[in-house]
Amino acid sequence: MNRSGIFSSGRIYLKRAALSFLTAAFLLSGCSSAEETNTDSAASSDTQNPQNGSETAESSGETFTDSEKEAMYGRALRIASACAEASAEISADGNNSEDRYSLSAMQSVAARLGELGYSVSDTDNRINMENYGSVESFCEKAAAGETAETSFTLLMSTDSFVYYEAKADGGSLHMARCTVYTVNGTPEAGYYESFAAEDWKYTEKGYLLFDQYRMPGYDGPPGEIAVRVRPLDPACLEYNETYVRPVGYSLNAMLISDWSESDGYGQLNFYDLYDIMYRIEYGADPPYPYKFTGITYEIPAPEFESVLGTHLALDTGLLRSRTVYYADRDTYLYAPRGLNDAEYPYGPVPEVTACESLPDGTLRLTVEAVYAVELNDRAIVSELTVRPLNNGGFQYVSNRVTETYEGISGKWYTPRVELTG
C-alpha cells in the first residue's frame, strides 16, 4: 500500500533534523545565562503570554524580544532547579546508581516535572510527553490558523535539556529555544535562538514537525525537528526499546524488506545481521574496525555463529552458503562497512505503534519509521514478528512491509559491499 495522506497543519511543510546532532551544534556557540526576571509560579509561567517589544531580529524571522529572552532564561533555570530536586529525590529513593543519561532515570525526572505541571518529553521521543494536552491543543489551534502559545521541555539527560517556547498566529509558527546544562553542579542556560519555522505540520499520529531555515551550502545538521506530542501505549514503548530500536533503520534492511526464518531470511545480509546481533549482545560494535587500507578479518566460526544465533533460529548450512566461510580454517571472512557502503547520518528512527500476541506465542509489532528530514512520521510501515523465549531471550521471526511512501521509503539504505573470498 502506498501512503501519502498525512494531515498537515500550517501553510508549508518541513523536514527534520536529528535532535542529538542539533544539540551538539548548540555546543558550538555559547551564550551567557541571564538573571531570572519572572517570579510567577514555575508551572504557570511556562505558558504565559510573552510581553511584546520592539526589538526583533528580522533577519532570522524572530518574534521574541530581548526582554522575552531574559524571561525565558529565568523559566528554563526554574525547570533546571526542578530537575535537580527530582534527581535528588530519585537518589534518596535508592536509585542513585542510575546513569543520568539512562532512559529510566530520565523517565523518573520527566514524571516528577509532569507533577509540577510541565510538558516534558525527551529529544529522542523515547518517553511519552507528560502533560501533552496543552501542547496538542496548541498544535490544533495553530493548524486552524488561531493565535496560541505553549512551551515544552525535551530532556537530554536528567540535568540537561532543550526548552522551547512556541507562538502561532495566522498559520505561522514561531519558535524560541535555549539549552540548559549542569556544570559543576550549577545549571547554566546556554545557547538561545528564535526563528520563524520555514515549514511545519501537526500529523494525524500526533507529531509536531517544524523546520528552521538553513542557508544554501550550510554543512551542519539539518534544521528539522520531530516532537511526538500524543503518547503511545507504554507497552509499545517497551517493545520498541527491547526489540526494535536495537535494529533500527541504519545500515541494514531488516525493517524495510520482507523476510522470514522459514524462507532463509529473504535477501538480508548476514554480515549486517552479525553487526546488529553483536551490539545487542555486547552493547558495542564488533571489535573489527574499518581501516582505510580496506582490511578484512577472519572470525572463528564458533564466535560468528554464536553471535548470530542469539536472536536468530539460524541453520549453519544456510549461513555458510550466504557468507565467505573457510572450511579448512573454520573461520568466516569479515569486512566492516566503510566509505563505499556508508549511509547519510540523518535517517529515520523506528517506533512501535501496535502489538498483537499470536496463538503460537510470538508477538507481531507494527513498526513505523519517523523520518524527520522528509517530514514524514510513517515513511515505511512493517509488521515485525518476534519470539520471546523462556530463558528471557528472543528471536526475530519475520518482517512484512505493509505500507510505503513513494519516493521516500528505503531511500536512506545503502547495501553492503559484497564480500568475496
NUKE-344809 format. One record per residue (C-alpha): residue number from 1; x, y, z. Coordinates in steps of 0.2 Angstrom, whole numbers, plus 5000, padded with zeros to 4 digits. Each point is the difference from the previous one (the first is absolute). Example, Ala and Ser with C-alpha at 12.3 -4.5 7.8 and 13.67 -1.06 7.14 Angstrom:
<recs>
n = 1&X = 5062&Y = 4978&Z = 5039
n = 2&X = 5006&Y = 5017&Z = 4997
</recs>
This chain:
<recs>
n = 1&X = 5000&Y = 5000&Z = 5000
n = 2&X = 5007&Y = 5017&Z = 4995
n = 3&X = 4996&Y = 5014&Z = 5013
n = 4&X = 5001&Y = 5018&Z = 4997
n = 5&X = 4985&Y = 5007&Z = 5011
n = 6&X = 5008&Y = 5008&Z = 5015
n = 7&X = 4990&Y = 5014&Z = 5007
n = 8&X = 5009&Y = 5016&Z = 5000
n = 9&X = 4998&Y = 5015&Z = 5011
n = 10&X = 5008&Y = 5016&Z = 4994
n = 11&X = 5003&Y = 5008&Z = 4983
n = 12&X = 5016&Y = 4991&Z = 4995
n = 13&X = 5008&Y = 4984&Z = 5004
n = 14&X = 5016&Y = 4995&Z = 5008
n = 15&X = 5013&Y = 4988&Z = 5003
n = 16&X = 5010&Y = 4996&Z = 5016
n = 17&X = 5017&Y = 4999&Z = 5008
n = 18&X = 5006&Y = 4987&Z = 5012
n = 19&X = 4999&Y = 5009&Z = 5017
n = 20&X = 5015&Y = 4992&Z = 5007
n = 21&X = 5010&Y = 5007&Z = 4985
n = 22&X = 4991&Y = 5017&Z = 5003
n = 23&X = 5005&Y = 5001&Z = 5018
n = 24&X = 5018&Y = 4996&Z = 4996
n = 25&X = 4999&Y = 5015&Z = 4988
n = 26&X = 4993&Y = 5010&Z = 5015
n = 27&X = 5017&Y = 4997&Z = 5009
n = 28&X = 5009&Y = 5009&Z = 4986
n = 29&X = 4993&Y = 5017&Z = 5004
n = 30&X = 5000&Y = 5006&Z = 5018
n = 31&X = 4988&Y = 5012&Z = 5007
n = 32&X = 5000&Y = 5007&Z = 5018
n = 33&X = 4986&Y = 4997&Z = 5012
n = 34&X = 4989&Y = 5013&Z = 5006
n = 35&X = 4993&Y = 5005&Z = 5017
n = 36&X = 4983&Y = 4994&Z = 5004
n = 37&X = 4988&Y = 5014&Z = 4997
n = 38&X = 4983&Y = 4991&Z = 5002
n = 39&X = 4993&Y = 4995&Z = 5017
n = 40&X = 4984&Y = 4992&Z = 4995
n = 41&X = 4998&Y = 4982&Z = 5005
n = 42&X = 5010&Y = 4987&Z = 4991
n = 43&X = 4986&Y = 4990&Z = 4991
n = 44&X = 4989&Y = 5015&Z = 4995
n = 45&X = 5015&Y = 5011&Z = 4995
n = 46&X = 5005&Y = 4988&Z = 4986
n = 47&X = 4984&Y = 5004&Z = 4990
n = 48&X = 4997&Y = 5018&Z = 5004
n = 49&X = 4999&Y = 5013&Z = 4986
n = 50&X = 5017&Y = 5007&Z = 4996
n = 51&X = 5000&Y = 5019&Z = 5001
n = 52&X = 5001&Y = 5009&Z = 4984
n = 53&X = 5015&Y = 5011&Z = 4995
n = 54&X = 5007&Y = 5009&Z = 4986
n = 55&X = 5017&Y = 4992&Z = 4999
n = 56&X = 4999&Y = 4986&Z = 4988
n = 57&X = 5013&Y = 4991&Z = 4988
n = 58&X = 4991&Y = 5000&Z = 4984
n = 59&X = 5014&Y = 4992&Z = 4991
n = 60&X = 4997&Y = 4984&Z = 5009
n = 61&X = 4981&Y = 5002&Z = 5000
n = 62&X = 5000&Y = 5003&Z = 5019
n = 63&X = 4985&Y = 5005&Z = 5009
n = 64&X = 5007&Y = 4999&Z = 5018
n = 65&X = 5007&Y = 5016&Z = 5007
n = 66&X = 5016&Y = 5001&Z = 5011
n = 67&X = 4989&Y = 5002&Z = 5016
n = 68&X = 4991&Y = 4984&Z = 4995
n = 69&X = 5016&Y = 4992&Z = 4998
n = 70&X = 5006&Y = 5005&Z = 5018
n = 71&X = 4983&Y = 4994&Z = 5007
n = 72&X = 5002&Y = 4983&Z = 4990
n = 73&X = 5017&Y = 4997&Z = 5008
n = 74&X = 4992&Y = 5003&Z = 5017
n = 75&X = 4986&Y = 4987&Z = 4996
n = 76&X = 5013&Y = 4987&Z = 4993
n = 77&X = 5011&Y = 5002&Z = 5016
n = 78&X = 4984&Y = 4997&Z = 5011
n = 79&X = 4998&Y = 4984&Z = 4990
n = 80&X = 5018&Y = 4995&Z = 5003
n = 81&X = 4997&Y = 5003&Z = 5019
n = 82&X = 4985&Y = 4988&Z = 4999
n = 83&X = 5011&Y = 4987&Z = 4991
n = 84&X = 5013&Y = 5001&Z = 5014
n = 85&X = 4987&Y = 4998&Z = 5013
n = 86&X = 4993&Y = 4985&Z = 4991
n = 87&X = 5017&Y = 4992&Z = 4998
n = 88&X = 5003&Y = 5002&Z = 5018
n = 89&X = 4984&Y = 4992&Z = 5005
n = 90&X = 5003&Y = 4986&Z = 4988
n = 91&X = 5017&Y = 4997&Z = 5008
n = 92&X = 4993&Y = 5001&Z = 5017
n = 93&X = 4988&Y = 4986&Z = 4995
n = 94&X = 5014&Y = 4989&Z = 4997
n = 95&X = 5003&Y = 5002&Z = 4981
n = 96&X = 5016&Y = 5010&Z = 5001
n = 97&X = 5009&Y = 4987&Z = 4990
n = 98&X = 4991&Y = 5005&Z = 4984
n = 99&X = 5009&Y = 5009&Z = 4987
n = 100&X = 4993&Y = 5017&Z = 4996
n = 101&X = 4999&Y = 4996&Z = 4982
n = 102&X = 4991&Y = 4983&Z = 5003
n = 103&X = 4982&Y = 4999&Z = 4994
n = 104&X = 4993&Y = 4995&Z = 5016
n = 105&X = 5008&Y = 5015&Z = 5010
n = 106&X = 4993&Y = 5012&Z = 4987
n = 107&X = 4983&Y = 4992&Z = 5001
n = 108&X = 5000&Y = 5003&Z = 5019
n = 109&X = 5005&Y = 5018&Z = 4998
n = 110&X = 4987&Y = 5003&Z = 4986
n = 111&X = 4987&Y = 4993&Z = 5012
n = 112&X = 5005&Y = 5011&Z = 5014
n = 113&X = 5000&Y = 5016&Z = 4989
n = 114&X = 4983&Y = 4994&Z = 4993
n = 115&X = 4993&Y = 5001&Z = 5018
n = 116&X = 5005&Y = 5018&Z = 5000
n = 117&X = 4990&Y = 5004&Z = 4985
n = 118&X = 5014&Y = 5000&Z = 4986
n = 119&X = 4998&Y = 4992&Z = 4983
n = 120&X = 5016&Y = 4989&Z = 4999
n = 121&X = 5006&Y = 4987&Z = 4988
n = 122&X = 5018&Y = 4996&Z = 4994
n = 123&X = 5010&Y = 5004&Z = 4984
n = 124&X = 4999&Y = 4983&Z = 4993
n = 125&X = 4981&Y = 4997&Z = 5003
n = 126&X = 5003&Y = 4985&Z = 5011
n = 127&X = 4989&Y = 5007&Z = 5014
n = 128&X = 4981&Y = 5004&Z = 4999
n = 129&X = 4998&Y = 5019&Z = 5002
n = 130&X = 4994&Y = 5004&Z = 5017
n = 131&X = 4985&Y = 5013&Z = 5000
n = 132&X = 4999&Y = 4998&Z = 4981
n = 133&X = 4982&Y = 5007&Z = 5000
n = 134&X = 5005&Y = 5018&Z = 5000
n = 135&X = 5013&Y = 4998&Z = 4986
n = 136&X = 4988&Y = 4990&Z = 4989
n = 137&X = 4987&Y = 5014&Z = 5003
n = 138&X = 5013&Y = 5012&Z = 4994
n = 139&X = 5003&Y = 4990&Z = 4984
n = 140&X = 4982&Y = 4998&Z = 4996
n = 141&X = 4997&Y = 5019&Z = 5002
n = 142&X = 5015&Y = 5004&Z = 4990
n = 143&X = 4994&Y = 4988&Z = 4986
n = 144&X = 4984&Y = 5010&Z = 5000
n = 145&X = 5009&Y = 5016&Z = 4998
n = 146&X = 4996&Y = 5006&Z = 5018
n = 147&X = 5011&Y = 5010&Z = 5011
n = 148&X = 5008&Y = 4989&Z = 5014
n = 149&X = 5015&Y = 4997&Z = 5011
n = 150&X = 5008&Y = 4986&Z = 5009
n = 151&X = 5016&Y = 4993&Z = 5007
n = 152&X = 5008&Y = 4983&Z = 5002
n = 153&X = 5017&Y = 4992&Z = 5006
n = 154&X = 5010&Y = 4987&Z = 4992
n = 155&X = 5012&Y = 4991&Z = 5011
n = 156&X = 5017&Y = 4995&Z = 4994
n = 157&X = 5005&Y = 4993&Z = 5017
n = 158&X = 4993&Y = 5002&Z = 5018
n = 159&X = 5009&Y = 5017&Z = 5001
n = 160&X = 5000&Y = 5006&Z = 4982
n = 161&X = 4987&Y = 5005&Z = 4988
n = 162&X = 4993&Y = 5011&Z = 4986
n = 163&X = 4986&Y = 5012&Z = 5005
n = 164&X = 4988&Y = 5006&Z = 4987
n = 165&X = 4988&Y = 5013&Z = 4999
n = 166&X = 4988&Y = 5001&Z = 4985
n = 167&X = 4988&Y = 5013&Z = 4994
n = 168&X = 4988&Y = 4998&Z = 4985
n = 169&X = 4990&Y = 5013&Z = 4991
n = 170&X = 4991&Y = 4999&Z = 4983
n = 171&X = 5008&Y = 4983&Z = 4996
n = 172&X = 5018&Y = 5006&Z = 5004
n = 173&X = 5010&Y = 4991&Z = 5013
n = 174&X = 5013&Y = 5010&Z = 5010
n = 175&X = 5013&Y = 4990&Z = 5011
n = 176&X = 5012&Y = 5006&Z = 5013
n = 177&X = 5011&Y = 4987&Z = 5009
n = 178&X = 5015&Y = 5000&Z = 5012
n = 179&X = 5010&Y = 4986&Z = 5007
n = 180&X = 5004&Y = 4997&Z = 5018
n = 181&X = 5015&Y = 4990&Z = 5006
n = 182&X = 5006&Y = 4996&Z = 5018
n = 183&X = 5018&Y = 5005&Z = 5002
n = 184&X = 5009&Y = 4996&Z = 5017
n = 185&X = 4983&Y = 4998&Z = 5008
n = 186&X = 4993&Y = 5017&Z = 4994
n = 187&X = 4987&Y = 5001&Z = 4986
n = 188&X = 5005&Y = 5012&Z = 4986
n = 189&X = 4988&Y = 5006&Z = 4986
n = 190&X = 5010&Y = 5000&Z = 4984
n = 191&X = 4997&Y = 5001&Z = 4982
n = 192&X = 4984&Y = 5010&Z = 4995
n = 193&X = 4992&Y = 5003&Z = 4984
n = 194&X = 4983&Y = 5005&Z = 4993
n = 195&X = 4994&Y = 4998&Z = 4982
n = 196&X = 4984&Y = 4999&Z = 4989
n = 197&X = 4998&Y = 4982&Z = 4995
n = 198&X = 5002&Y = 4999&Z = 4981
n = 199&X = 4988&Y = 4985&Z = 4999
n = 200&X = 4990&Y = 4991&Z = 5014
n = 201&X = 4986&Y = 4987&Z = 5002
n = 202&X = 4991&Y = 4991&Z = 5013
n = 203&X = 4997&Y = 4982&Z = 4994
n = 204&X = 4985&Y = 4988&Z = 5003
n = 205&X = 5012&Y = 4989&Z = 5011
n = 206&X = 5003&Y = 5015&Z = 5011
n = 207&X = 5017&Y = 5006&Z = 4995
n = 208&X = 5005&Y = 5018&Z = 5000
n = 209&X = 5013&Y = 5003&Z = 4986
n = 210&X = 5008&Y = 5016&Z = 4996
n = 211&X = 5014&Y = 5007&Z = 4990
n = 212&X = 5013&Y = 5013&Z = 5003
n = 213&X = 5007&Y = 5008&Z = 4984
n = 214&X = 5018&Y = 4995&Z = 4995
n = 215&X = 5009&Y = 5010&Z = 4987
n = 216&X = 5006&Y = 4992&Z = 4984
n = 217&X = 5017&Y = 4992&Z = 5003
n = 218&X = 4997&Y = 4998&Z = 5018
n = 219&X = 5010&Y = 4984&Z = 5005
n = 220&X = 4993&Y = 4998&Z = 5018
n = 221&X = 4986&Y = 4989&Z = 5006
n = 222&X = 4983&Y = 5003&Z = 4991
n = 223&X = 4988&Y = 5012&Z = 5009
n = 224&X = 4985&Y = 4988&Z = 5001
n = 225&X = 4993&Y = 4994&Z = 5017
n = 226&X = 4987&Y = 4987&Z = 5004
n = 227&X = 4991&Y = 5000&Z = 5017
n = 228&X = 4988&Y = 4987&Z = 5004
n = 229&X = 4986&Y = 5008&Z = 5010
n = 230&X = 4986&Y = 4987&Z = 5001
n = 231&X = 5006&Y = 4985&Z = 5011
n = 232&X = 5002&Y = 4982&Z = 4995
n = 233&X = 4994&Y = 4985&Z = 5009
n = 234&X = 5014&Y = 4997&Z = 5013
n = 235&X = 5001&Y = 4982&Z = 4995
n = 236&X = 5004&Y = 5006&Z = 4982
n = 237&X = 5014&Y = 5011&Z = 5007
n = 238&X = 5007&Y = 4985&Z = 5010
n = 239&X = 4999&Y = 4988&Z = 4985
n = 240&X = 5009&Y = 5014&Z = 4989
n = 241&X = 5014&Y = 5001&Z = 5013
n = 242&X = 5002&Y = 4981&Z = 5001
n = 243&X = 4998&Y = 4994&Z = 4983
n = 244&X = 5000&Y = 5014&Z = 4987
n = 245&X = 5011&Y = 5014&Z = 5004
n = 246&X = 5015&Y = 4988&Z = 5001
n = 247&X = 4997&Y = 4996&Z = 4982
n = 248&X = 4995&Y = 5017&Z = 4993
n = 249&X = 5001&Y = 5006&Z = 4982
n = 250&X = 5018&Y = 5003&Z = 4999
n = 251&X = 5012&Y = 4989&Z = 4990
n = 252&X = 4988&Y = 4986&Z = 4998
n = 253&X = 4984&Y = 4995&Z = 4992
n = 254&X = 4991&Y = 4990&Z = 5013
n = 255&X = 4985&Y = 5012&Z = 5002
n = 256&X = 4999&Y = 5005&Z = 4982
n = 257&X = 4999&Y = 4983&Z = 4991
n = 258&X = 4989&Y = 4984&Z = 5001
n = 259&X = 5009&Y = 4985&Z = 5007
n = 260&X = 4996&Y = 4986&Z = 5012
n = 261&X = 5010&Y = 4986&Z = 5009
n = 262&X = 4991&Y = 4988&Z = 4989
n = 263&X = 5006&Y = 5007&Z = 4984
n = 264&X = 5018&Y = 5002&Z = 5005
n = 265&X = 4998&Y = 5018&Z = 5006
n = 266&X = 4997&Y = 5006&Z = 4982
n = 267&X = 5014&Y = 5010&Z = 4993
n = 268&X = 5006&Y = 5007&Z = 5017
n = 269&X = 5019&Y = 5002&Z = 5001
n = 270&X = 5007&Y = 4989&Z = 5013
n = 271&X = 5015&Y = 5011&Z = 5003
n = 272&X = 4988&Y = 5015&Z = 5004
n = 273&X = 4990&Y = 4988&Z = 5012
n = 274&X = 5016&Y = 4995&Z = 5008
n = 275&X = 5004&Y = 5018&Z = 5004
n = 276&X = 4982&Y = 5003&Z = 5007
n = 277&X = 5001&Y = 4984&Z = 5011
n = 278&X = 5017&Y = 5004&Z = 5007
n = 279&X = 4994&Y = 5017&Z = 5006
n = 280&X = 4985&Y = 4992&Z = 5008
n = 281&X = 5010&Y = 4987&Z = 5008
n = 282&X = 5015&Y = 5011&Z = 5006
n = 283&X = 4994&Y = 5018&Z = 4999
n = 284&X = 5015&Y = 5004&Z = 4988
n = 285&X = 5005&Y = 4999&Z = 4982
n = 286&X = 5009&Y = 4984&Z = 4995
n = 287&X = 5019&Y = 5002&Z = 5004
n = 288&X = 5004&Y = 5000&Z = 4981
n = 289&X = 5002&Y = 5018&Z = 4995
n = 290&X = 5000&Y = 5008&Z = 4983
n = 291&X = 5017&Y = 5006&Z = 4994
n = 292&X = 5004&Y = 5010&Z = 4984
n = 293&X = 5011&Y = 4985&Z = 4994
n = 294&X = 4984&Y = 4990&Z = 4998
n = 295&X = 5005&Y = 4987&Z = 5013
n = 296&X = 4990&Y = 4984&Z = 5001
n = 297&X = 4999&Y = 4988&Z = 5015
n = 298&X = 4998&Y = 4982&Z = 5003
n = 299&X = 4988&Y = 4996&Z = 5014
n = 300&X = 5000&Y = 4983&Z = 5008
n = 301&X = 4984&Y = 4991&Z = 4995
n = 302&X = 4994&Y = 4996&Z = 5018
n = 303&X = 5001&Y = 5019&Z = 5004
n = 304&X = 4991&Y = 5005&Z = 4984
n = 305&X = 4987&Y = 4987&Z = 5001
n = 306&X = 4996&Y = 5003&Z = 5019
n = 307&X = 4998&Y = 5018&Z = 4998
n = 308&X = 4987&Y = 4998&Z = 4985
n = 309&X = 4992&Y = 4986&Z = 5010
n = 310&X = 4995&Y = 5010&Z = 5015
n = 311&X = 4985&Y = 5008&Z = 4991
n = 312&X = 4998&Y = 4989&Z = 4984
n = 313&X = 4995&Y = 4982&Z = 4998
n = 314&X = 5014&Y = 4998&Z = 4988
n = 315&X = 5005&Y = 4985&Z = 4989
n = 316&X = 5019&Y = 4999&Z = 4999
n = 317&X = 4999&Y = 4993&Z = 4982
n = 318&X = 4990&Y = 5015&Z = 4995
n = 319&X = 5012&Y = 5012&Z = 5009
n = 320&X = 5015&Y = 4993&Z = 4991
n = 321&X = 4992&Y = 5000&Z = 4983
n = 322&X = 4996&Y = 5019&Z = 5002
n = 323&X = 5017&Y = 5005&Z = 5007
n = 324&X = 5019&Y = 4997&Z = 4996
n = 325&X = 5004&Y = 4985&Z = 5011
n = 326&X = 5017&Y = 4991&Z = 5000
n = 327&X = 4997&Y = 4982&Z = 5005
n = 328&X = 5019&Y = 4996&Z = 5001
n = 329&X = 5002&Y = 5014&Z = 5014
n = 330&X = 4982&Y = 4999&Z = 5007
n = 331&X = 4999&Y = 5019&Z = 4998
n = 332&X = 4989&Y = 5013&Z = 4992
n = 333&X = 5007&Y = 5014&Z = 4989
n = 334&X = 4994&Y = 5017&Z = 5007
n = 335&X = 5001&Y = 5018&Z = 4994
n = 336&X = 4992&Y = 5015&Z = 5009
n = 337&X = 4990&Y = 5013&Z = 4991
n = 338&X = 5011&Y = 5014&Z = 4994
n = 339&X = 5000&Y = 5015&Z = 4988
n = 340&X = 4992&Y = 4990&Z = 4985
n = 341&X = 4985&Y = 4994&Z = 5010
n = 342&X = 4997&Y = 5014&Z = 5013
n = 343&X = 4984&Y = 5009&Z = 5002
n = 344&X = 4994&Y = 5018&Z = 5002
n = 345&X = 4999&Y = 5002&Z = 5019
n = 346&X = 4982&Y = 5008&Z = 5002
n = 347&X = 4990&Y = 4985&Z = 4996
n = 348&X = 4983&Y = 4995&Z = 5008
n = 349&X = 4997&Y = 4992&Z = 5017
n = 350&X = 4988&Y = 4987&Z = 5004
n = 351&X = 4985&Y = 4999&Z = 5012
n = 352&X = 4988&Y = 4987&Z = 5005
n = 353&X = 4982&Y = 5006&Z = 4998
n = 354&X = 4990&Y = 4983&Z = 5003
n = 355&X = 5003&Y = 4983&Z = 5006
n = 356&X = 4991&Y = 4983&Z = 4998
n = 357&X = 5003&Y = 4984&Z = 5010
n = 358&X = 4998&Y = 4985&Z = 4988
n = 359&X = 4994&Y = 4983&Z = 5004
n = 360&X = 5018&Y = 4992&Z = 4998
n = 361&X = 5007&Y = 5012&Z = 5013
n = 362&X = 5008&Y = 5012&Z = 4989
n = 363&X = 4997&Y = 5019&Z = 4999
n = 364&X = 4996&Y = 5010&Z = 4985
n = 365&X = 5006&Y = 5018&Z = 5001
n = 366&X = 4994&Y = 5014&Z = 4989
n = 367&X = 5016&Y = 5010&Z = 4997
n = 368&X = 4999&Y = 5017&Z = 4992
n = 369&X = 5015&Y = 5011&Z = 4994
n = 370&X = 5001&Y = 5018&Z = 5006
n = 371&X = 5010&Y = 5008&Z = 4986
n = 372&X = 5001&Y = 5018&Z = 5006
n = 373&X = 5011&Y = 5007&Z = 4986
n = 374&X = 4986&Y = 4995&Z = 4988
n = 375&X = 4986&Y = 5006&Z = 5011
n = 376&X = 4993&Y = 4983&Z = 5001
n = 377&X = 4995&Y = 4990&Z = 5016
n = 378&X = 4995&Y = 4985&Z = 4990
n = 379&X = 5014&Y = 4999&Z = 4986
n = 380&X = 4998&Y = 4981&Z = 5000
n = 381&X = 4989&Y = 4988&Z = 5011
n = 382&X = 5003&Y = 4982&Z = 5003
n = 383&X = 4995&Y = 4985&Z = 5011
n = 384&X = 5014&Y = 4993&Z = 5010
n = 385&X = 4998&Y = 4983&Z = 5008
n = 386&X = 5010&Y = 4995&Z = 5015
n = 387&X = 5001&Y = 4985&Z = 5011
n = 388&X = 5002&Y = 5002&Z = 5018
n = 389&X = 5010&Y = 4985&Z = 5008
n = 390&X = 4998&Y = 4992&Z = 5017
n = 391&X = 5018&Y = 5005&Z = 5005
n = 392&X = 4996&Y = 5018&Z = 4998
n = 393&X = 5007&Y = 5002&Z = 4983
n = 394&X = 4991&Y = 5002&Z = 4983
n = 395&X = 5002&Y = 4996&Z = 4982
n = 396&X = 4995&Y = 5010&Z = 4984
n = 397&X = 4988&Y = 4990&Z = 4990
n = 398&X = 4994&Y = 5010&Z = 4985
n = 399&X = 4997&Y = 5017&Z = 4993
n = 400&X = 4986&Y = 5006&Z = 4987
n = 401&X = 4999&Y = 5017&Z = 4993
n = 402&X = 4982&Y = 5006&Z = 5000
n = 403&X = 5002&Y = 5018&Z = 4995
n = 404&X = 5012&Y = 5011&Z = 4990
n = 405&X = 5001&Y = 5018&Z = 4995
n = 406&X = 5005&Y = 5003&Z = 4982
n = 407&X = 5017&Y = 5008&Z = 4998
n = 408&X = 5005&Y = 4999&Z = 5018
n = 409&X = 4998&Y = 4982&Z = 5007
n = 410&X = 5018&Y = 4992&Z = 5001
n = 411&X = 5009&Y = 5014&Z = 4991
n = 412&X = 5012&Y = 5001&Z = 5015
n = 413&X = 5006&Y = 4982&Z = 4998
n = 414&X = 5017&Y = 4996&Z = 4992
n = 415&X = 5003&Y = 4981&Z = 4997
n = 416&X = 5015&Y = 4993&Z = 5007
n = 417&X = 5015&Y = 4997&Z = 4988
n = 418&X = 5000&Y = 4982&Z = 4995
n = 419&X = 5014&Y = 4990&Z = 5008
n = 420&X = 5009&Y = 4987&Z = 4989
n = 421&X = 5014&Y = 4988&Z = 5006
</recs>
